[in-house]
Amino acid sequence: MQIDPYSNEIRYSLSLMAYHLNLVRPSSVRIASHSVEIVKSVVRQLSYQPLSIFVETHEIQTALADLFGVMANVTQNRNEIADAVMMPFSLEEGLRPRGEEIVIAACYNALSYKTLLHPLAAKETISKKLRTLETNYLVIPVAGLFSPSFILWFTLAKVVERFDSALYFQLEDHAMHHMIERGPWWRLSYIVIVTGQAAS
Amino acid sequence: MRGVGGYTGPISHWWESSLVYCGPMADWRYEGIICGYINLYRSTGQTIWLERAREACDDLVAAQLPSGKFRNSSFQQGPMEGGTPHEAAVDLGLLELAQLLHENGDNTWLTYFETANRNIQRFLLGELWDGKGFRDQPWNQILVPNKNATIGEALILFEQLSGRDMSTYLEGIADVIVSAQELGGPRSGATIHIGTGRHRLSIGLYTARSMCGLLRIYERRPNDLLLEAVNQALNFLQGLFSPEGLYFGRYQDGNLIANPRLIAGSGDILRLMILSRKYGLASDNYVAALVELFIKAQFPSGSFPTGYGFAERGKQKEYTGLPEFRDVLPVVGWCDKVLRALSLLFPRRVDEFETSNQTTELSCGWKGKKCKYIEDESVIRLSEESSSQVLYSWHKGKIWPEVYAL
């Protein structure tokens, strides 16, 4: 799947992930992703925080040094385990926690409107993806993004956009109020953010 | 609102709001902060204002990335470099201080000049200039008038300090701004925000920022056509006045965008009025009316609300209910514009200012629920009135809210 790190879906997802990371106040974090662009976007969220950062590859390490002057560690070179791992759409890549105490993940959900529009957009339901974490972590879904109510309002906004700017901006704002779903509809949201605490 | 690394705080805006990431950002907030402090220093001679301007510029020097861009410069879009017009606004602040220090014979001016210079050469001229104007982004060909205007203001200062002729760029910028002005109809004088695509919105604050740039270009090389464009814009802007704030703008058909009415977000409209007075284009009465609006709206904490009417954003009929959270939220990147404008009018010594650490407490709405909003010296908090559930809590200077349940 093509990922645009500047898109709303990535920015909002990473921002919520970083918010939840801050709540547990780790001193080190592993950013588990093979995408240079995604890791760069995560590091933007983490700037000004005194965190040791671990990344997956030397290529990513070099990119962070060149762009931000950030000195990250490469996971495979070290035996250290970070306090937390952020998994931005990387359960899908096959990446897994390495024993970190906290996991914060963003996952695409096959059981969402996006699958109706693009059948191959996400291959697995969120429940199946979370099962990969549940053996070792107490997993809590904290938010769904792009919920069914969001897409309903946003579709209406797009329908009227061509002939009524005022109504378009009202409906778009209404849709944005439904962007984050914390109730049961997270199960049908396009993106799901989960946190996990290592099971004792 | 200062924290480690710079000025912090949540952001509400028409396009989108950044309420989760609240950390330091090197965006246009620094333009008004630096220029405001420099105005106060120039009018009072008190070095505390100069020290504060320098402290703000030091944040920017530290925030510059190896590419010449600035860390987290994209305001409402959240933490990303390459924000427009924010990086140009940052350059403008740096160059205002560099110019002042240069005048004072202080050699540290070069640090601030060189920081702006790297951004101007590599990003503005290197990535955004397309031969006719400055693009919105390297990958977006649209020439947005207000963004060009801010770049113009920065380039004029750069020209003065470097001795390098910027005429080619400034002529292009003037064309971009003038060609986006409506010449007749209910929006006569308005600058069309080209970036709004088919909606072709005309927006008060962006019209004002476009004209501030045009006025500076006029002052560099007088041309009556530019001054007439400013005059036309002022007529448009006067039609946006309401006692609760300035209407956001007008739709393509001329109807008002009645919600939100901007308060702190209208600081640059006051600045344009003040700067235009010496050309006989804006009346003292209108300036006084705007100043009164700001003073009345100011919270006990000293901050200014962003606006009023976000609850029905975009609606043509004036909203009259409780203010919404985005209305009352004081945003550094809007309050700086009020500071900058008022500092042109009211030169004050620091000992004349009242220290305002009083608490602001009022009712407001969020998603149709009645809420209680509190801002004190250390926190901004929103809680639901019926259940007392905290929906939002952010400690000033911190990067993230402690509670984000909006």
Interface residues (C-beta under 8 A of the other chain):
Chain A: Y6 R11 S15 L16 A18 Y19 N22 L23 S41 R44 Q45 S47 Y48 Q49 D66 L67 F68 G69 E161 R162 S165 A166 L167 Y168 F169 Q170 E172 D173 M176 H177 I180 R182
Chain B: V4 G5 E16 V20 Y21 G23 P24 L65 P66 S67 R71 N72 Q77 G78 P79 M80 E81 R198 H199 L201 Y251 Q252 N255 I257 E312 R313 G314 K315 Q316 K367 I399 W400 P401 E402 Y404 A405 L406
